[in-house]
Amino acid sequence: MSASPIAATPEPPYYAVIFTNARTDGERGYGAMAEKMVQLAAQQPGFLGVESVRGADGAGITVSYWDSELAITKWKQHAEHQVAQRLGREIWYADFALRVAKVERASRLVNAQGATA
């Protein structure tokens, strides 16, 4: 059985960075960079997990979870992440929105026939 696409987060409070976007046409290295950013983010202090989906129309949403606003700020300032941000603005995204939220409550259902927590 494959791992759940739902991030295993701790008890709140923690923070969610919600990145909603619409892609431009063409791959142009996007997939490789997105994979690299997830791997790099996972190595950062304060990273708790990530969930990401993309529709056939190019619209996507990625939610990353962090233990503090400081961890989010440090990730935003990471040199390799800044390169990806610049390329996103210049090449990959036709539109995007970034939102940061404090998670106050969370619950989860783990189906006995499916995912495990």
N, CA, C and O of each residue as an XYZ file, in Angstrom:
468
protein
N       0.839     -1.182      0.000
C       0.000      0.000      0.000
C       0.885      1.246      0.000
O       1.899      1.285      0.696
N       0.506      2.268     -0.779
C       1.294      3.496     -0.851
C       1.007      4.375      0.358
O      -0.007      4.217      1.037
N       1.920      5.303      0.608
C       1.762      6.236      1.717
C       0.589      7.174      1.433
O       0.255      7.450      0.281
N      -0.013      7.646      2.491
C      -1.135      8.575      2.360
C      -0.665      9.910      1.787
O       0.430     10.367      2.116
N      -1.473     10.543      0.937
C      -1.123     11.875      0.433
C      -1.424     12.965      1.461
O      -1.161     14.142      1.216
N      -1.970     12.576      2.600
C      -2.313     13.530      3.650
C      -1.153     13.613      4.629
O      -0.712     12.597      5.166
N      -0.660     14.828      4.861
C       0.471     15.035      5.757
C       0.106     14.650      7.188
O      -0.993     14.945      7.656
N       1.017     14.003      7.865
C       0.853     13.648      9.270
C       1.374     14.820     10.101
O       2.580     14.950     10.313
N       0.473     15.658     10.563
C       0.857     16.850     11.313
C       0.644     16.618     12.808
O      -0.137     15.754     13.208
N       1.348     17.401     13.630
C       1.185     17.263     15.075
C      -0.105     17.926     15.548
O      -0.867     18.467     14.747
N      -0.337     17.877     16.838
C      -1.460     18.609     17.416
C      -1.229     20.112     17.199
O      -0.100     20.586     17.325
N      -2.288     20.862     16.874
C      -2.148     22.306     16.725
C      -1.747     22.948     18.052
O      -1.920     22.354     19.116
N      -1.216     24.154     17.977
C      -1.137     25.023     16.810
C       0.121     24.774     15.984
O       1.157     24.353     16.498
N      -0.005     25.047     14.695
C       1.093     25.076     13.738
C       0.613     25.945     12.580
O      -0.493     26.482     12.628
N       1.421     26.085     11.557
C       1.100     27.002     10.465
C       0.980     26.264      9.127
O       1.654     25.263      8.880
N       0.101     26.794      8.280
C      -0.083     26.273      6.930
C       0.222     27.382      5.932
O      -0.285     28.498      6.051
N       1.052     27.064      4.953
C       1.309     27.971      3.835
C       0.558     27.394      2.649
O       0.862     26.296      2.185
N      -0.421     28.137      2.162
C      -1.316     27.671      1.111
C      -0.941     28.396     -0.177
O      -1.093     29.612     -0.287
N      -0.452     27.634     -1.143
C       0.003     28.190     -2.413
C      -0.916     27.673     -3.515
O      -0.838     26.508     -3.903
N      -1.789     28.549     -4.014
C      -2.732     28.218     -5.074
C      -2.215     28.854     -6.358
O      -1.799     30.013     -6.361
N      -2.243     28.088     -7.451
C      -1.627     28.625     -8.663
C      -2.255     28.092     -9.936
O      -2.908     27.048     -9.947
N      -2.041     28.834    -10.998
C      -2.433     28.436    -12.356
C      -1.158     28.423    -13.192
O      -0.458     29.432    -13.283
N      -0.864     27.295    -13.794
C       0.356     27.128    -14.581
C       0.233     27.752    -15.964
O      -0.859     27.900    -16.513
N       1.381     28.109    -16.501
C       1.473     28.468    -17.910
C       1.571     27.159    -18.704
O       1.684     26.085    -18.114
N       1.531     27.244    -20.019
C       1.663     26.051    -20.854
C       3.117     25.580    -20.880
O       4.041     26.392    -20.827
N       3.308     24.291    -20.958
C       4.644     23.722    -21.105
C       5.276     23.345    -19.783
O       5.001     23.956    -18.750
N       6.118     22.342    -19.827
C       6.788     21.820    -18.630
C       7.963     22.701    -18.205
O       8.007     23.174    -17.069
N       8.901     22.918    -19.103
C      10.071     23.787    -18.910
C      10.775     23.604    -17.567
O      11.180     24.575    -16.928
N      10.913     22.346    -17.151
C      11.655     22.045    -15.930
C      10.865     22.157    -14.644
O      11.425     22.015    -13.557
N       9.572     22.408    -14.753
C       8.746     22.626    -13.566
C       8.715     21.394    -12.647
O       8.930     21.518    -11.441
N       8.455     20.237    -13.199
C       8.313     19.023    -12.395
C       9.551     18.716    -11.576
O       9.459     18.383    -10.394
N      10.700     18.827    -12.203
C      11.955     18.553    -11.498
C      12.175     19.564    -10.383
O      12.610     19.197     -9.291
N      11.881     20.830    -10.647
C      12.075     21.858     -9.620
C      11.081     21.664     -8.475
O      11.449     21.809     -7.309
N       9.843     21.343     -8.790
C       8.844     21.128     -7.740
C       9.264     19.981     -6.825
O       9.165     20.084     -5.603
N       9.730     18.897     -7.420
C      10.196     17.749     -6.636
C      11.391     18.134     -5.769
O      11.464     17.757     -4.600
N      12.321     18.885     -6.347
C      13.506     19.326     -5.602
C      13.106     20.212     -4.425
O      13.682     20.095     -3.343
N      12.124     21.099     -4.622
C      11.702     22.001     -3.546
C      11.047     21.228     -2.400
O      11.261     21.558     -1.234
N      10.259     20.211     -2.716
C       9.649     19.398     -1.654
C      10.740     18.684     -0.859
O      10.699     18.647      0.371
N      11.709     18.121     -1.567
C      12.814     17.426     -0.881
C      13.629     18.394     -0.024
O      14.020     18.055      1.093
N      13.882     19.575     -0.534
C      14.654     20.572      0.199
C      13.869     21.111      1.399
O      14.423     21.267      2.487
N      12.588     21.392      1.197
C      11.752     21.885      2.299
C      11.724     20.876      3.444
O      11.769     21.251      4.615
N      11.650     19.600      3.096
C      11.594     18.541      4.117
C      12.842     18.502      4.989
O      12.815     17.942      6.086
N      13.923     19.086      4.515
C      15.175     19.121      5.277
C      15.284     20.359      6.176
O      16.226     20.476      6.959
N      14.323     21.277      6.061
C      14.417     22.535      6.790
C      13.864     22.392      8.210
O      12.874     21.695      8.432
N      14.517     23.061      9.171
C      13.995     23.068     10.536
C      12.572     23.626     10.556
O      12.293     24.650      9.934
N      11.690     22.958     11.262
C      10.317     23.426     11.392
C       9.347     22.881     10.369
O       8.142     23.093     10.503
N       9.832     22.179      9.341
C       8.945     21.606      8.319
C       8.176     20.436      8.927
O       8.756     19.582      9.597
N       6.862     20.406      8.687
C       6.021     19.346      9.242
C       5.424     18.420      8.188
O       5.111     17.268      8.488
N       5.262     18.904      6.959
C       4.674     18.074      5.915
C       4.159     18.917      4.768
O       4.181     20.147      4.813
N       3.691     18.223      3.733
C       3.184     18.926      2.550
C       2.116     18.068      1.876
O       2.163     16.838      1.912
N       1.159     18.748      1.265
C       0.121     18.113      0.451
C       0.008     18.928     -0.833
O       0.034     20.158     -0.795
N      -0.118     18.240     -1.973
C      -0.154     18.967     -3.236
C      -1.000     18.227     -4.257
O      -0.929     17.002     -4.363
N      -1.797     18.971     -5.004
C      -2.588     18.404     -6.099
C      -2.580     19.384     -7.271
O      -2.449     20.594     -7.089
N      -2.724     18.829     -8.483
C      -2.799     19.648     -9.683
C      -3.856     19.056    -10.594
O      -3.878     17.849    -10.832
N      -4.730     19.909    -11.100
C      -5.767     19.483    -12.019
C      -5.257     19.425    -13.448
O      -4.199     19.972    -13.760
N      -5.999     18.771    -14.302
C      -5.641     18.653    -15.714
C      -5.580     20.018    -16.396
O      -4.903     20.179    -17.411
N      -6.285     20.994    -15.840
C      -6.302     22.341    -16.419
C      -5.099     23.188    -15.994
O      -4.979     24.347    -16.392
N      -4.212     22.606    -15.187
C      -3.020     23.330    -14.745
C      -3.177     24.032    -13.412
O      -2.195     24.523    -12.856
N      -4.393     24.089    -12.887
C      -4.606     24.715    -11.580
C      -4.099     23.773    -10.491
O      -4.316     22.563    -10.555
N      -3.423     24.338     -9.490
C      -2.883     23.506     -8.434
C      -2.942     24.180     -7.087
O      -3.125     25.393     -6.978
N      -2.781     23.359     -6.054
C      -2.693     23.872     -4.697
C      -1.702     23.013     -3.930
O      -1.757     21.784     -3.966
N      -0.805     23.682     -3.243
C       0.158     23.019     -2.376
C       0.038     23.659     -1.008
O       0.065     24.883     -0.874
N      -0.095     22.824     -0.001
C      -0.142     23.305      1.380
C       1.049     22.698      2.102
O       1.176     21.477      2.192
N       1.917     23.554      2.613
C       3.022     23.073      3.429
C       2.753     23.482      4.871
O       2.146     24.520      5.138
N       3.213     22.649      5.788
C       2.954     22.853      7.208
C       4.270     23.099      7.932
O       5.272     22.437      7.663
N       4.255     24.056      8.855
C       5.449     24.509      9.553
C       5.150     24.723     11.021
O       4.012     25.013     11.391
N       6.168     24.580     11.865
C       5.941     24.728     13.299
C       5.949     26.181     13.777
O       5.541     26.454     14.906
N       6.404     27.116     12.941
C       6.460     28.515     13.371
C       6.507     29.458     12.169
O       6.820     29.052     11.050
N       6.193     30.704     12.425
C       6.322     31.721     11.381
C       7.790     31.946     11.031
O       8.116     32.258      9.886
N       8.674     31.790     12.016
C      10.108     31.934     11.746
C      10.579     30.877     10.748
O      11.358     31.187      9.847
N      10.121     29.647     10.894
C      10.498     28.584      9.957
C      10.014     28.914      8.541
O      10.719     28.662      7.564
N       8.827     29.469      8.440
C       8.284     29.867      7.134
C       9.148     30.965      6.515
O       9.472     30.913      5.328
N       9.513     31.943      7.313
C      10.345     33.047      6.832
C      11.700     32.539      6.355
O      12.188     32.955      5.304
N      12.298     31.650      7.116
C      13.603     31.109      6.717
C      13.485     30.314      5.422
O      14.373     30.388      4.572
N      12.409     29.558      5.258
C      12.202     28.819      4.009
C      12.034     29.786      2.838
O      12.597     29.566      1.766
N      11.271     30.844      3.038
C      11.073     31.838      1.973
C      12.406     32.448      1.552
O      12.598     32.772      0.380
N      13.327     32.607      2.503
C      14.611     33.249      2.233
C      15.697     32.271      1.785
O      16.795     32.707      1.439
N      15.430     30.983      1.780
C      16.425     29.990      1.372
C      16.848     30.260     -0.078
O      15.997     30.457     -0.945
N      18.142     30.268     -0.336
C      18.670     30.663     -1.649
C      18.098     29.834     -2.800
O      17.693     30.398     -3.816
N      18.058     28.524     -2.663
C      17.532     27.681     -3.755
C      16.035     27.887     -3.936
O      15.532     27.842     -5.058
N      15.317     28.114     -2.832
C      13.887     28.382     -2.922
C      13.643     29.724     -3.611
O      12.668     29.871     -4.349
N      14.516     30.701     -3.379
C      14.368     31.995     -4.047
C      14.546     31.873     -5.556
O      13.883     32.580     -6.315
N      15.431     30.989     -5.999
C      15.583     30.731     -7.435
C      14.278     30.170     -7.990
O      13.808     30.616     -9.037
N      13.691     29.198     -7.298
C      12.427     28.609     -7.746
C      11.313     29.651     -7.764
O      10.487     29.661     -8.676
N      11.288     30.525     -6.764
C      10.276     31.589     -6.735
C      10.408     32.501     -7.956
O       9.415     32.849     -8.594
N      11.638     32.878     -8.267
C      11.865     33.757     -9.418
C      11.427     33.072    -10.716
O      10.752     33.681    -11.547
N      11.810     31.814    -10.885
C      11.414     31.083    -12.095
C       9.898     30.917    -12.169
O       9.313     30.956    -13.251
N       9.276     30.732    -11.020
C       7.818     30.650    -10.991
C       7.171     31.917    -11.512
O       6.250     31.867    -12.328
N       7.661     33.059    -11.034
C       7.109     34.344    -11.497
C       7.390     34.571    -12.976
O       6.537     35.092    -13.694
N       8.579     34.184    -13.441
C       8.989     34.479    -14.819
C       8.502     33.464    -15.849
O       8.260     33.827    -17.001
N       8.355     32.194    -15.453
C       8.119     31.133    -16.437
C       6.865     30.294    -16.163
O       6.041     30.114    -17.060
N       6.713     29.783    -14.950
C       5.773     28.688    -14.699
C       4.353     29.078    -14.310
O       3.430     28.297    -14.539
N       4.147     30.255    -13.732
C       2.816     30.593    -13.217
C       2.185     31.749    -13.966
O       2.799     32.801    -14.147
N       0.954     31.543    -14.400
C       0.160     32.609    -15.003
C      -0.496     33.439    -13.898
O      -0.785     34.621    -14.086
N      -0.726     32.811    -12.754
C      -1.396     33.458    -11.631
C      -1.089     32.635    -10.384
O      -0.992     31.410    -10.461
N      -0.937     33.289     -9.245
C      -0.809     32.534     -7.999
C      -1.206     33.389     -6.807
O      -1.196     34.618     -6.872
N      -1.554     32.720     -5.728
C      -1.861     33.374     -4.458
C      -1.170     32.577     -3.363
O      -1.119     31.347     -3.406
N      -0.643     33.292     -2.387
C       0.029     32.672     -1.255
C      -0.646     33.168      0.017
O      -0.812     34.370      0.222
N      -1.030     32.225      0.859
C      -1.693     32.567      2.115
C      -1.025     31.813      3.251
O      -0.641     30.655      3.089
N      -0.887     32.457      4.392
C      -0.327     31.820      5.576
C      -1.402     31.843      6.652
O      -1.992     32.887      6.932
N      -1.650     30.688      7.249
C      -2.697     30.573      8.259
C      -2.188     29.805      9.476
O      -1.378     28.887      9.349
N      -2.666     30.185     10.642
C      -2.366     29.447     11.853
C      -3.457     28.398     12.039
O      -4.643     28.724     12.076
N      -3.050     27.151     12.155
C      -3.993     26.058     12.360
C      -4.283     25.972     13.858
O      -3.387     25.723     14.665
N      -5.530     26.178     14.207
C      -5.958     26.152     15.608
C      -6.574     24.807     15.994
O      -6.435     24.352     17.130
N      -7.257     24.178     15.034
C      -7.905     22.886     15.281
C      -7.659     21.995     14.078
O      -7.540     22.474     12.951
N      -7.586     20.704     14.324
C      -7.429     19.744     13.226
C      -8.008     18.409     13.661
O      -7.933     18.047     14.836
N      -8.580     17.683     12.725
C      -9.050     16.329     12.991
C      -8.786     15.496     11.751
O      -8.571     16.028     10.661
N      -8.805     14.198     11.928
C      -8.509     13.312     10.808
C      -9.215     11.983     10.994
O      -9.273     11.446     12.100
N      -9.746     11.462      9.913
C     -10.334     10.130      9.894
C      -9.365      9.224      9.166
O      -8.969      9.519      8.038
N      -8.981      8.143      9.783
C      -8.148      7.149      9.124
C      -9.022      5.913      8.959
O      -9.381      5.255      9.936
N      -9.355      5.612      7.720
C     -10.212      4.477      7.402
C      -9.465      3.180      7.662
O      -8.334      3.014      7.204
N     -10.071      2.274      8.377
C      -9.427      0.998      8.709
C      -9.050      0.212      7.454
O      -8.148     -0.625      7.501
N      -9.729      0.471      6.329
C      -9.445     -0.244      5.086
C      -8.400      0.457      4.239
O      -7.945     -0.097      3.238
N      -8.011      1.663      4.620
C      -7.139      2.453      3.763
C      -5.888      2.895      4.462
O      -5.090      2.082      4.927
N      -5.725      4.199      4.531
C      -4.500      4.802      5.033
C      -4.276      4.532      6.506
O      -5.211      4.273      7.263
N      -3.037      4.598      6.884
C      -2.692      4.505      8.300
C      -2.054      5.818      8.717
O      -1.415      6.498      7.914
N      -2.234      6.159      9.966
C      -1.675      7.430     10.461
C      -0.277      7.250     10.988
O       0.341      8.214     11.442
